[in-house]
Amino acid sequence: MTFQGPGPQGSGDRSGDSWETRPPISPLPAGDGWLERFRAQFLEMLGRHDEPEKVAASFAIGVAIAFTPLLGFHWIIAFFVAILLKLNKLDVFLGTLVVNPLTLGPVSAVALPLGRLIVHARQEAVTHMPWGDLLRPSLWTQAGPMMRTIGIQWAIGMFALSVLFGALTYLTLVRVLRSRRARAAVIPPDFAD
């Protein structure tokens, strides 16, 4: 099927089809609900004609990059990794959006205890916050070593979450895309074009 724009009768439209009688572009029918339509459009955007493994790897690498503690450099890293590995840049960038300013707090709340568990460290509790001394350099000089330790534990936890969620994203997305391709293969080829 070739694309032909709307126009008056006899303006090159050989098939005589109107816009209402043409089949949808996507070979999978959109579901009844908005969630099914969103899911179908999201999967379409992720790479309809690429292999499921490549699409899943692109998105999963983006998710893994998003969970790294290198805040502010995620998009730069994603761009260079996508070029280096010849992945779909859009998929990698979409994956980096998983951890954002809204989700960073809950992710950090999981990453810090996980980092402490990995390095077998004890928890340093802040029992009294000296609000009046926050602007004094002496407070920050004394708190420096503790803040460094907490930062290292957080970074280790973030790297662990990066590996975990990157792998889970790949495995889940490969299964979803393969099942979607299997359902699309059932549709006759003349309808899918």
N, C-alpha and C positions, 0 to 999 in steps of 0.2 A: 504494500500500500504506500502510495506517495502522498506527501502533504500538499494540499492545494487550498489556498485561502478562499474565503467566501467571496462571492461575486455574482453578477447577474447570470442568468441562464445562458449557456452557450459560451462562457468565457474560458474555456479550456478544461472544464470539469468533465472528464471522459466518463467517469463512473456514474454520474448522476446522483451520488449520495449527498444527503444534506448533513449538517453537523449533528443533528439529533440521531441519525441512523448509524453513524460511524462508531466502531468499537472504541473503548477507552485505550489510551496509550499504554498504560500498565497492563501486563497480562494477568495480574491478579486482581480480582474485583475487590473494591474497597468494602470493608465491613459496614455494618449498620451504625455503629457508634463512632464517636470522634476519636476514641483511643485506637480503634482498628485503622481508621484512615491515617492518623498520625504515624502509627507504626509502619504502615505500608509506604507512606511518603518518606519516612526516615530511612527505611531500608533501600528505597529507590535512590535516595541521594547518596547513600554510602557506596554506591558502585554496582550498578545493576549488571554490567557486562564483565566485571572483573571476576577472577576466581574467588570463591568464598574465603579461602585461606589468606589471600592477599588483603582483602577488605578487612577481615578480622584482625590480621596482624597490624594493619595501619591504625585501626582504632585502638587496639590494645596497647600499642606502643605509645600512643597519645595519652591514654589513661595512666600508663606507667610513668610517663614524664610528668603528668599532673601531680602525682603523689610524691615526687622527689622534693627535697627541702630547698631546692634552688629557686625560691620564689622570685618572680620578676623575669626569669630567664626561660620560662617554659616554652613560649612561642618561638623564641630564637633557637632553642635546642630542637624543638619539633621541626622547624623549617630545615635545619641542617641534617637531621636524622632522616627526614622524608626524602631529601635530595640524595643523600648518601646511599640509602637502601632502595631508592627508586619506588617509593610508596606513594599512595594517593595523599597529597598534601592536605586536602580538605578533611579527609578522615582522621589524619593525625592531629590536625588543629581542633577538630570536634572532640577528640579524646582528651585534649588538654583542658577543656572547659569543665571537666568533672569536678576538679577542685578549684573553687573560686572563692571570693571573699565571703560568700554566704556559707559555704561548706567548710572553710578552713578551720573554724573553731571546733566543730564536732570531730573533724579528722585529727586535729592536733590533740584533742582530748583522748583519742584512742592511741595516737602515735606515741605520746609521752610515756604512758604506763607500759606499752609494748617495748619501747626502747629500754626502759628500766629493767624489764623482764629479760631481755636479750643480754644485757651487760651485767645482770645480777647486781644491780645497784640498789641502795636503800633510798627511800623517798625522803627528800628534803621538804619539810612542810614549813610554810610561812605562817607563823603563829601570830605575829603582830606586824602589821604594815605601818611603817613610820611615815604617815602622809606628810607630816611637817618637814621631814628631812629629804624628801624625794628630789629636791633641787640642789642639794648639797653634793659636791663631788666626792666627799669622804664616804657617803653611803654607797655610791656606785663603785668606788675603789674596793670597799670591803665585800660588796656583793658580786664583784667580777668573777672570781673563781667558781662560785656557786652557779651563776648564770651561764658560764661556759659549760659546766657539767650538765646542766639541764638542757642547754642547746644541743650538746652532743647526743644526749639520750633521745631528744626529740628527732634529730636528724636520722639516727639509726632506726627509730620507729617508723619514720616516713619512708625510708628506703625499703624496710620490710613490707610495709603496706603497698609500696610501688610494685614490688615483685609479685605479691599475692594478688592484688587487684588486676594487674596487667595479665597475669596467667588466667585468672577467672574470666576476665572479659574476653580473651581470645577463645577459650574453650566454649563459652556460652554463645558468642557471636558466630562461631563456625557452625555450631549445631543449628542455630536459627536460620542462617543463610543457606545451609545445605537443605534443610527441610523446605524452605521457600523455593529453592531451585527445583526440588523434586516435585512440588505442587505445580510450579510453572511449566514443567515438562509435560504434564498431563494435558495442558491446554493445546489445542491444535495449532500448528505453526502459522497458518494463515491468519488466525486471530491475534497471535502474539506480535506480528510485525507491525 
